[in-house]
Amino acid sequence: MAMKMTLHIDEDLLKRVMAATGVTSKTKAIDLALREIDRRATLSRLAAEGLGMTADELKETVDPAYDLAEMRRRETPVTYGRKSRAR
């Protein structure tokens, strides 16, 4: 679910994030940043739990062809904006 809100964001930081990630809108940059923090928090939680596996076993679970950038390109984009009004 998407929602519209007003935020106070460091403009220079937002520009740096947009430049670093190549996204073309402020909304996309914020969405990407939130998804990344969520991903990191999930990985931290999983790492803390250990999954009952040794370090070597965990290393073997990662596909050597894993490509985070490609996964992000394939994600279903989130659409933001106004809903069309019935006229």
C-alpha angles and dihedrals in degrees: 000000000000125000135189117234143158116247136182105222131171100256095206091051091050091050090050091050091049091049093046094049100034094232115151103214138048090234092054091048092052092045091050092048092050092048091049093051090048090050092049092048090051092049091048091051092048091047091050091051090049093208088241091279133122120244090256092050090051091051090054091056094065114091108233088220091058109138115181094188091054091048090053091050090054096049116113105258118239114236118219130182142072123333113239113258124227109242 
